[in-house]
Amino acid sequence: MFTFLDVPVAGAYHLVMLFAGVLDPALIIVLFTVAIRLLLHPLARAAVRGERVRAALAPKVQELQRKYGTNRERLQRETTALYRDSGSSMFAGCLPLLAQIPFFMVTYRLFSAGTVAGGPNELLASTLLGTPLGTHFSAAHSPVFFLLFAALAVVAWCSVRLMKRTGAEAPAVLRLLPYGSLIGAAVIPLAAGIYLLTTTAWATAERAYLRRD
């Protein structure tokens, strides 16, 4: 499954292992994740611009829905024209987000797969405070995992606070969604947990920065 990722994962693995003899593997995970997020920052900016366009046009879209709600074809045509006249599209905020998915899939697999490039993933054999990066929480209730869970909880709390401050009141399920990272961290290797913490912390800080005005 997802064999199409084998080549990019192998390339990323060899790149990461170049620094394995110089830097601590856990630090490499953090730095590599930050590098990917920096690479994708222009897409994140484009997504926020698209969200702002959709928010600005929302009243006009609702007006069209009231006017042509029973005529789906006319509603679609008028809505498309509205976005076109604004120089945007209905998918302006979605496409940049979708474009990021392959990068995150490669990065996650790099830090979770037991084998990479036809051999064992040596990155997972390294340790953080004595706990192997390939260990799961169910196999070793190490204090490192509890520190990871605490950090993820703080990031999730910040994300929910940001959601309340920058947008309309979200449904309860969306307010709880950021805390799902704690469940994820409990079933993935420690290395992938470090990646998860880094990428969610970056995403929260990036969202706060891009929506600051």
C-alpha positions as CSV (number, residue, x, y, z in Angstrom):
1,M,0.0,0.0,0.0
2,F,1.3,3.5,-0.9
3,T,4.2,1.9,-2.7
4,F,4.4,5.1,-4.8
5,L,5.9,6.7,-1.8
6,D,8.9,4.3,-1.6
7,V,11.2,6.4,-3.8
8,P,10.6,9.8,-2.1
9,V,10.7,8.1,1.3
10,A,14.0,6.5,0.5
11,G,15.4,9.8,-0.8
12,A,14.4,11.6,2.4
13,Y,15.8,8.7,4.5
14,H,19.2,9.0,2.9
15,L,19.2,12.7,3.4
16,V,18.3,12.4,7.0
17,M,20.9,9.8,7.7
18,L,23.6,12.1,6.3
19,F,23.3,14.0,9.5
20,A,22.8,11.1,11.9
21,G,26.5,10.9,12.8
22,V,26.5,14.6,13.7
23,L,23.2,15.4,15.3
24,D,20.9,13.6,17.7
25,P,18.3,11.7,15.7
26,A,15.4,13.2,17.7
27,L,16.8,16.7,16.8
28,I,17.1,15.6,13.2
29,I,13.4,14.7,13.2
30,V,12.5,18.1,14.5
31,L,14.8,20.0,12.0
32,F,13.6,17.9,9.1
33,T,10.0,18.5,9.9
34,V,10.6,22.3,10.3
35,A,12.4,22.3,6.9
36,I,9.3,20.6,5.3
37,R,7.0,23.1,7.0
38,L,9.1,26.0,5.8
39,L,9.1,24.6,2.2
40,L,5.3,24.4,2.4
41,H,4.8,27.8,4.0
42,P,3.8,29.5,0.7
43,L,1.0,27.0,0.3
44,A,-0.2,27.7,3.8
45,R,-0.3,31.4,3.0
46,A,-2.3,30.7,-0.2
47,A,-4.7,28.6,1.8
48,V,-5.3,31.4,4.3
49,R,-5.8,33.9,1.5
50,G,-8.4,31.6,0.0
51,E,-10.2,31.3,3.4
52,R,-10.3,35.0,3.7
53,V,-11.8,35.3,0.2
54,R,-14.5,32.7,1.0
55,A,-15.3,34.5,4.3
56,A,-15.6,37.9,2.5
57,L,-17.9,36.4,-0.2
58,A,-20.0,34.3,2.2
59,P,-22.8,36.9,2.6
60,K,-23.1,37.1,-1.2
61,V,-23.1,33.3,-1.5
62,Q,-25.9,33.1,1.1
63,E,-27.8,35.6,-0.9
64,L,-27.5,33.5,-4.0
65,Q,-28.6,30.4,-2.1
66,R,-31.7,32.2,-1.0
67,K,-32.4,33.4,-4.5
68,Y,-31.6,30.3,-6.5
69,G,-31.8,27.6,-3.8
70,T,-34.4,25.6,-5.8
71,N,-32.4,25.8,-9.0
72,R,-29.1,24.0,-8.4
73,E,-27.7,24.5,-11.8
74,R,-28.4,28.3,-11.8
75,L,-27.0,28.5,-8.2
76,Q,-23.8,26.7,-9.3
77,R,-23.4,29.0,-12.3
78,E,-24.0,32.2,-10.3
79,T,-21.7,31.1,-7.5
80,T,-18.9,30.3,-10.0
81,A,-19.3,33.7,-11.6
82,L,-19.2,35.4,-8.3
83,Y,-15.8,33.8,-7.4
84,R,-14.5,34.4,-11.0
85,D,-15.3,38.1,-10.8
86,S,-13.5,38.3,-7.5
87,G,-10.4,36.8,-9.1
88,S,-10.6,33.6,-7.0
89,S,-12.3,30.2,-6.9
90,M,-14.4,28.1,-4.6
91,F,-11.4,25.9,-4.0
92,A,-8.8,28.7,-3.4
93,G,-8.2,27.6,0.2
94,C,-8.5,23.9,-0.4
95,L,-6.1,23.2,-3.2
96,P,-3.0,24.4,-1.3
97,L,-3.9,22.2,1.7
98,L,-4.4,19.2,-0.6
99,A,-1.0,19.8,-2.2
100,Q,0.7,19.5,1.2
101,I,-0.7,16.0,1.9
102,P,2.0,14.0,-0.1
103,F,4.8,15.8,1.8
104,F,3.2,14.9,5.2
105,M,2.6,11.3,4.1
106,V,6.3,10.9,3.1
107,T,7.5,12.5,6.3
108,Y,5.2,10.4,8.5
109,R,6.2,7.2,6.8
110,L,9.9,8.1,7.1
111,F,9.5,8.3,10.9
112,S,7.2,5.3,11.4
113,A,8.1,2.6,8.9
114,G,10.2,-0.3,10.2
115,T,11.9,-0.7,6.9
116,V,13.0,1.9,4.4
117,A,14.9,1.5,1.1
118,G,15.0,-2.3,1.4
119,G,16.6,-2.3,4.8
120,P,15.8,-1.6,8.5
121,N,15.0,2.0,9.4
122,E,18.1,2.7,11.5
123,L,16.6,6.0,12.6
124,L,14.1,4.1,14.8
125,A,16.9,2.2,16.5
126,S,18.2,5.4,18.0
127,T,17.1,6.6,21.4
128,L,15.7,9.7,23.2
129,L,16.5,9.7,26.9
130,G,17.1,6.0,26.8
131,T,13.8,5.2,24.9
132,P,14.2,3.8,21.3
133,L,12.5,6.0,18.7
134,G,10.8,3.0,17.3
135,T,9.1,2.1,20.6
136,H,5.3,2.4,21.0
137,F,3.7,3.7,24.2
138,S,2.0,0.3,24.7
139,A,5.4,-1.4,24.7
140,A,7.2,1.0,27.0
141,H,5.5,3.4,29.4
142,S,8.5,5.6,29.3
143,P,8.4,9.1,30.9
144,V,9.4,10.4,27.5
145,F,5.9,9.5,26.2
146,F,4.2,11.4,29.1
147,L,6.3,14.5,28.3
148,L,5.2,14.1,24.6
149,F,1.5,13.8,25.6
150,A,1.8,16.9,27.9
151,A,3.4,18.9,25.1
152,L,0.7,17.7,22.6
153,A,-2.0,18.7,25.0
154,V,-0.6,22.2,25.4
155,V,-0.4,22.6,21.6
156,A,-4.0,21.3,21.2
157,W,-5.2,23.7,23.9
158,C,-3.5,26.6,22.1
159,S,-5.0,25.5,18.8
160,V,-8.5,25.5,20.3
161,R,-8.0,28.9,21.8
162,L,-6.8,30.2,18.4
163,M,-9.9,28.7,16.8
164,K,-12.2,30.6,19.1
165,R,-10.3,33.8,18.7
166,T,-10.0,33.9,14.9
167,G,-13.3,32.4,13.7
168,A,-16.9,31.7,14.3
169,E,-17.9,29.4,17.1
170,A,-17.0,26.0,16.0
171,P,-19.0,22.8,16.7
172,A,-17.9,20.9,19.7
173,V,-16.4,18.1,17.6
174,L,-14.1,20.5,15.9
175,R,-13.0,21.9,19.2
176,L,-12.0,18.4,20.4
177,L,-10.3,17.5,17.1
178,P,-6.9,18.9,18.0
179,Y,-6.8,16.7,21.1
180,G,-6.9,13.7,18.7
181,S,-3.1,14.1,18.3
182,L,-2.8,12.6,21.8
183,I,-4.6,9.4,20.7
184,G,-2.4,9.3,17.6
185,A,0.8,9.6,19.6
186,A,-0.3,6.7,21.8
187,V,-0.4,4.2,18.8
188,I,2.6,5.4,16.7
189,P,6.3,5.1,17.2
190,L,8.0,7.7,19.4
191,A,9.8,9.1,16.3
192,A,6.5,9.7,14.6
193,G,5.2,11.2,17.8
194,I,8.1,13.7,17.8
195,Y,7.2,14.5,14.2
196,L,3.5,14.9,15.2
197,L,4.4,17.3,18.0
198,T,6.7,19.4,15.8
199,T,4.2,19.7,12.8
200,T,1.2,20.5,15.0
201,A,3.1,23.1,17.0
202,W,4.3,24.6,13.8
203,A,0.8,24.6,12.2
204,T,-0.7,26.3,15.3
205,A,2.0,29.0,15.4
206,E,1.8,29.5,11.6
207,R,-2.0,29.8,11.8
208,A,-1.7,32.4,14.5
209,Y,0.9,34.4,12.6
210,L,-1.0,34.3,9.3
211,R,-4.3,35.3,10.9
212,R,-2.8,38.0,13.1
213,D,-4.6,40.8,11.2
